[in-house]
Amino acid sequence: MSKFVFLYKGLWPEPTPQVTEAWSSWFAEIGESIVDSGNPFGSGREVSHSQSSEVPSGSQSITGYTIVNADNMDEAEKLLANCPIVTSVLIYEAMSM
């Protein structure tokens, strides 16, 4: 079993009760796989060796995360079948060190 990180892209214009219910239902559906249900992100900053800048909010913003257990990348992707995706979800395997 491996850990996978879901990074959510996109913003809901205004979270409605229906949106909140959709997320709650999806989290309940995949509950046994969740390691860390995560949180939505607030403002962000990108830092390099030479500068830092505020990360703009928009449809391509990373807006939250969840960490799950799955056998492989395909199984992790299947967990997103009923996810209320806004724009898209990036999946990364968390490698052991």
N, C-alpha and C positions, 0 to 999 in steps of 0.2 A: 504494500500500500504506500502510495506517495502523497505528498501534499502539493496542492495546486492553488495558485492565487488567481482570483477573478478580479480584474480591474475594470470598473464600470466607466463607460464614456457617455457623456451627454447629461443634460440638465432637464428636469421637469420644469415647465414654466411655473407651476404652482402645485405643490403636492396636495392632491384631493383625497378625501376618504377612500375613494375607489383605488387610487394609486397605493395608498398605505395598506389597504386590504390585499391588493395583488402581491405586494412584497411580503406581507405576513404569511399569506397562503403559500407562496413559493418557499420561504424559509422553513415552514412547517413540513412541506413536501420533501425537502432534501435534508431535514434535520439530522438524521443519523450520520450524514457525511460531513457536517460542518465541524471544523476545528475552531474557527473564530468567525463569528457572523459579521464582524467588521463594523464599519461606520461610514457614513457619508463624509466627504472632505469639505472643508471650508476653503478659505483663500490659500494660495500656494506661492512658492517662490522657487525659481530655478537658479541654481548656483553653479558656476564654473570657476576655473582658476582665475579668470580675469574679470568676472563681473557677476552680479546677481540681478534678477529682474522678477517682477511680479508675473505670475502665470494668469493669463486672462481666462475668464469663465465663458464657456460656450459649448457648442455641440461636440467639439473634439476634446474637451477637458476630461481628465481623469477625475471622477467625482465620488469614488468610494471603492471599497474592497471587501472581499470575503475570502477566507482560506478554507479549503475542503480537502478531505481525503478521497482518493480514487485510485483504482488499479493502474490507470494509464490516461493519457491525454484524451483519447476517445471517450472513455467513461466520464472524465471530468466534463467534457463538452455536453454529454447527454444530460448532465445535471441542469444545464441551462435551458432545457426544452420548454419549460413553462415560466422562465424568468421574465419579469416585466422589463425587458431591455429598452433603454431609451434610444441610444444611438448604436452601441455595440458593446461587447465585453471582450477584453483581452484575457487570455489564459496563459499563465506561466507555471511551469513545474518548479517547485522550490527544491533546489538541489541540496543534498547533504554535504556538509563540510567536514 
